[in-house]
Amino acid sequence: MKKPLVALALTAAFGSAAAQSSVTIYGTIDAGIQRTTHAPNDATQVTRRDNNKLGFRGVEDLGNGLKALFQLEIRYDPDTGALENNVRPLFQGQSRVGLQGAFGTVRIGRGLTAYQESSVAFEPWSGLPNVAGYQTDLHVAGYTSDPLSVAGNSANRFSNAVFYNTPVMNGFQVNVSVATKEGNNSPAVIGKGTAAAPQYAANAQASANPYSVSATYTNGPFAAMLGAERNAIETKMWSVAASYKPVPDLKLMASYQRQDQGHTQWINENIRAWVLGANYTVGPNKFIAGYGQKDPDGVIKTKQASVGYEYSLSPRTYLYVDLSVKKTPFVVTATNDVTRKHYALGVHHNF
């Protein structure tokens, strides 16, 4: 009888330990056919609407309400199978480890800034980095969170950072990200300097600690956000956004953003932007619409109108169509614009 009892005890002990920790493998694969006219690559392409990712998320219960967390996220291009943009880190999406408890959540590493992570709830395409959406341009007023990084790297994350999220209290939550001044193999930023003596030399350190903060509030059908951020070259950005659901199937949203480049620009340092959007879901059908403008000092406005449609084949798979028209400066400092039309058709799958 002793051996079965010992075996039972060991099984119970190991089973209990296994129940206290878990690792989840997850990901997204999104591929489609699209074309954007008058773009640098004006040709029909097999490409993506969303970031394709392979992720690993882990939680360990440490007892007394305390948990250890980690998350690693790889990005890849489905049309070639290659890692997304060969200058980006292996864990481009995020690589963070931390603790969660009654005090909130603290993580250390690389990830979306507090503002960038909160703002996607107020963008019609939920922050997808596709051409028809607004997140990577108008919804952040053309701002980049990580200007002192390798050229081509992600523009909405901090590396070498600490991230904190308070618990949600009566619908309120505050989120803060603070990064160190560490250099990250960036090219030179001329700014208020010259080509021979740039304001920020190649692989320069930040001139001030980058920070990002957002405050969100949700009360039934209403939600709102205030956000502010300063990057490594002391460009500042702030935003206010809100959404409302007059009926459960309809979500209306609006945002206003302002960017201040006064630390690196002598003139025309301010950029303002606003976006209006709507989502309407009926059965497996989701209709998406948005309109926005970006108004930089001394440069003609960018104007964009987009519509999209998704049809869910299952809870994890949907087909999509996106159409967009965008009038934008031909180059950054142009006083004449070009009209770019975008067409996309594809399939999106979560696993």
N, C-alpha and C positions, 0 to 999 in steps of 0.2 A: 504493500500500500504506500510505502514511503516514496518510491520512485514516481508513481503517478502524481502524488501530491506535490513533489518538487517540480515536476514538469509543469503542472498546472500553475504553480506559483511563478515560475519563470515566464511562462506564456502570458500570464496576467501582467507581470512587471514590464515585459517588453511591449506588450500590446498597449499598456498605459503610456509608455514613453512615446510610442509611435503616434498615439492619438494627440499628444501634446505638441507635435511639430508636423509641418506639411510643406511640400514643395509642389508648386503648380507650374506646368509647362503650358504656355499659351502663345498665340500669335495671330497674325493677319496676313493674308495673301490677297492682293488686289491687282488686277491687270485689266487693261482695256486698250482700245484704239482711240487715239485723239489727234487733233490738229489745232494749232494756233497760228492764224495768219499774221504776217508781218512781224513774226517773232524771230529771234536769232536762228532758230531751226524751223523754218516754215515748211514742214512736210508731215505727212501722216506717219505716226509712230505707234509702236506697241510700247505702252508705258503704264503708269499707275496714277490713280487718283488719291490714294492714301499712302501713308508710310507703311511699308511691309516690314513686319517685325517677327522675331522669335525671342520669346522672353521666358525668364525663370523668376518666379516669385515665391518667397519662403516666409513662413511664420513659425516661431517657436514660442510656446506658452511657458514663461518662466515662473508663473505662480504669482499670487497676490495681485492679479490684474495687470501684470507687466508682461509684455511680449517683445521678442526680438524679431526684426524684419530685415529682409534684403530683397533687392530686385535688380536684375540684369536684363538688358534689352539690346539685341542685335538688330541692325537694319540691313535689308538686302533689296536688290532689284529683281523682280520676278522674270523679266524678259531675258535676262542673261544669267541669273543665278549668282551674280557677283555681289560682294558687299556694296552697300550704298555709298557711292562717292569715295574713291580710294584714299582721300586725304582725311576722312573722318575716322574717329576711334572705333575699335571693334564694338564696344558697347555704347554706340552712338545715342541710343534712346535714353538710357540711364544706367547708372551703376551706383547704387546707394545701399547703405546698411544703417540700421538705427534701432530705436526703442520706442514703444508705444505704451501708454498707461493713462491714468487719470489726468496727468499733466498735459496730455496731447501726444504728438508724434514728433520725434527728432530724428533726422537722417543726415548722413554725411556722404559726400561724393559728387556725382554729376547728375543733373536732372533739369526738368522744366523749372523756370523761375516761378515764384509765387504768383506774380501777375499773369504770366503766360499760361500757367496751369488753370487759373480761375477764369480767365477771359473766354475760353472756348465755349462755355455754356451760353454765351451771348452773341455767338456768330452763327449765321444760318446753316453753314455746313459743319457745325460743331468742331471747328478748328482744323478740319482736314486741309492739308497743304496743297490742294489742287488749284488749277488756274482759275476755275469758275468761282472759287471761294474767296474770302476776304482776309483770312487770318494772317497770312505772311506779308501783307502789304497795307491795305487800308485799315484793318482792324488794330494794327499797332502803329499806324501813321508812318510806316516805312522804317520803324526803329529796329535796331538789332541789339540783343542782350549781350552778345559776345564778340565785340569788334576786334579784340586782341587775341584772335585764334587763327588757326590755319585757314587760308583762303578757301572758301567753299564749305567750311564747317557749318553746323547748325547755328541759326541766328536767334534761337529762343531758349537757350539753356545756359546755366552756369556750371563750370567745372570748378573743382577745388572749393566746394561750398558746403555750408550748413543750412539745412532746411527745417523749419519748425511750423507746425500746424496746431492751433489750439483745438480743444474739443468744441463741438458745436453746442452753443448755449442759447436756448430760446431762439433758434434760427440764425444766430450770429456765429461767424468764424473768422479768425485772423490768421493769415499765413505770411511767413517771413522767410526770405532767403538772403544770406550774406556770403560773399565769396572773398577769398584772399586776393592779394595783389600779384600772384604768381604769373609769370609769362607762359605763353603756350605756343611758341613758334610762329607768331604772327608776322605778316609782312609789315613794312613801315606804314604809318598813317601820317601823311603830310600835315593835315590840319592847318594850324596857323604858322607852320614852319615853311621850309622849302624842300625841294627834292634832295638837295645836298644836306640839309639839316632838318629832317622831319620833326614834327612835334612829338611823335612816338616812333622811335627807331624800331627796326625789325627785332622781334622777340622781346619787346619792351614789357615792363611790368605796368600794372595799372597805376594811375596817378592817385586813385582813391579806391577804397574797397567798394566793389559793386554791391548793390543791395536791391531787393525787390520786396514789395509788401502789397497785400490785397486784403480787403475786408469784404465778406459776402454776407448776405442776409436773405433768408427764404421764409416766406409766410404764405402757405397755401399756394395759390396760383401765381403769386408775385415773388420775384427774385431781383436782387440788385447787387452791384459790385462797385467798389472804389479801388483803384490800383495806382501804384506809383513805382517807378524804377529808375535807377542810375547805373549806367554800365561802366566799364573799365576806363573809358576816355571821357567820363563825366557828362555824357549826353543824358538828358533827363526826359522821362516820359510819364504822363499820367492819363488816367482814363476813368470815365464813369459809364456804367452800363446798367440796363434793366431789361427784364422780360416779364410777360404777363400772359396767362392762359385764360381767355374769356370762357372757353369751353375746353374740356380735357384734350380734345384732338387738335386744337389750334394753339400755337405758341408764337407770340409776337415779341420782337426784340429790337433794341436800339442801343447804340454806343457812340460816345464822343471821345476822341483821343487828341493829345497834343504832345509834340516832341520839341525839345529845346536843345539845339546843337551849338549853343553859344560858346562852349568851351573850346570847340575846334573850328568854328566858322566865324569869319569877320562880319559877314553880312548874310541876310536871308537865312537866319538860323532857326526859324520856327516852321513847323509843319503841323497843320490841323487836319483831322479826318473825322468822318462820321459814317455810320453804316446802319441801315434799317433792314430787317429781315423777318421772314415768317416761315414756319413749318406747319404743314397740315397733314395729319395722318388719318387715313380711313382704311380699315382692314389691312391688307398687305401693301397698300399704296401710301407713299410719302411724297408730298409735293414741297419743294423748297424754292424760295425766292428771296432776292436781295437787291438792294441798290445802295451805292455809297460814293463818296467823293473824298479826295485827298487834295489839300490846298497848301502847297509849300510857298513860302515867301519868294517872290521874284520868278516863279516858274508857273506855267499854266497848270490848271487843275487836272487831276486824274478823275475820270468818271467811269463807273462800272455798273452794269446791270446784268444779273445772272438768274437763271432758273435751272432747277434740277428735278429729277424724278427717280425714285427708288421703288423697286417692286421686290418684296420679300418672298423668296422661295421657301425659306425656313427661318427659325429664329437666328441662325448663324450665317445665312447666305442671301444676298440680294443682288439684283441687276440694277444698273444705274445709267442715266443719260444726263449730261450736263451741257448747257448752252450759255455762252457769255459774250457780251460786247463790252470792250474796254477802250476808252479814249485816254491815251497816256502820252507824256512827253516822249519824243523820239529817242532822246538821251536824257540823262539826269538833269542837265542844265538847259534843256531846250526850251524855246519859246514857241515851237510848233509841235503839233501832236500827230499821232498815228492811231488808227482804229484797228484793234486786234479782235478778231472773232475766234472763239474757242468752241470746239465740238468734241464731245467725249462719249464713249459707250463702253461699258465694261461690266465685270463681275467682282464682287467683294465677298470674301469668306473669312470668318473668324474661327479659330480652333483653340 
